[in-house]
Amino acid sequence: MKKLLKKLSRGPLSPVFKVYRKIYKPVVLHFFYPVAYKFFTLTKKVNPKKVVFIEARFDKITDTFQLIYNRMEKEGYEIHECFLLNTKPGKLAYTKRSLHMLKEISDAHYIFLNDACNVTSCISLRKGSRIFQVWHACGAFKKFGMSTADLIFGDNRKNQEKFPNYRNLAYVTVSSPEISWAYEEAMNLKNTDTQIVSTGISRTDVFYDKNFIEAAAKAVYSVCPKARSKKIILYAPTFRGRVAKAQTPDCLDIAAMKEALGDEYFLLLKHHPFVKKRPEIPENCQDFAMDVTKELDIDKLLCVSDVCISDYSSLIFEYSLFERPMIFFAYDLDEYFDWRGFYYNYDELTPGPIVKTTEEIIDYIQHLDTRFNPSQVRAFREKFMSACDGHATDRILELVEKC
């Protein structure tokens, strides 16, 4: 069926398909979804115990929600899950999932988001429902939302205002007061009733849990027993390009790292979950490095890593809680800045060396004893992660109880 539609869209019916693509979004967001939601609300009252967790991109409940989910389930709330899978192709299937979600939230008292969502933003939210935006990332690193208007990465300002992603929010939770301004800008929240609250990020609570950290070490060594007797270097870059066609860097010289650091270190690679095609580790380096993207989640890897190499990923905020060395492999810094931009000056933000070659990475790791500055990481942590103290979930649940 998909092949047939693709063929028709390129044939004599292509003008029809062009019109369809042009009108689909405004018709669905400005008419179809609002009317459907209103219809669903007519038949049901708000259920004061109903909670709906909405995953925009993934097909399971992610760590952003997990602790909140567990606590609310334990306290007797009626939990529901919706998975929009908005990066998956197929407009009709996505529309069907969106309608299901609108039906679910139509009588929900509490609605949780962790990403942009134009479906919940296009409706007139009924009185008695509250939407919590517990954003999936800590800190404020690379720009998103309205902050990217008219950049290569983002849509133009006119379209972002026409099809908003952050309306109807009661609360937005962030990792520190320092970054509230960035979320206000990105979500276009100025002159709205939305409250940006420095509760901390729920999923960071696990980094204060000794049982979680011990279990993380067991999980890592179970997947990668060769790392047990070595110090661990984690390489976790963010993706490049659009979400639907996300690519990952392939500039790290693993063979050179093995030769220089192999006696003391083991390298674990964790690529962004949006990336489908990952570079292979050279066969002669598989006793030094392992790609654990599918096998291990990032929280476990952060717990056990002795050094973290990243670039523009927000995971540096979480990793700062451990006050360990970080290296910023920003070989394409100028291009990435033009593509997406940052909320802070990159040179001033990063609590570690900015490098452009594998040789610089090796040199820094070989001289960690004299070059690593813990106070730099500590200051970074206090500025951007001050509310992430192991009790973020408690504070978010306090907000829930107020509604």
Secondary structure, 3 states (H helix, E strand, C coil): CHHHHHHHHCCCCHHHHHHHHHHHHHHHHHHHHHHHHHHHHHCCCCEEEEEEEEECCCCCCCHHHHHHHHHHHHCCCEEEEEECCCCCCCHHHHHHHHHHHHHHHCCEEEEEECCCCHHHHCCCCCCCCEEEECCCCCCCCECCHHHHCCCCCCCCHHHHHHCCCCCCEEEEECCCHHHHHHHHHHCCCCCCCCEEECCCCHHHHHHHCHHHHHHHHHHHHHHCHHHCCCEEEEECCCCECCHHHCECCCCCCHHHHHHHHCCCEEEEECCCCCCCCCCCCCHHHCCCEEECCCCCCHHHHHHHCCEEEECCCCHHHHHHHHCCCEEEECCCHHHHHHHCCECCCHHHHCCCCEECCHHHHHHHHHCHHHHCCHHHHHHHHHHHCCCCCCCHHHHHHHHHHHC
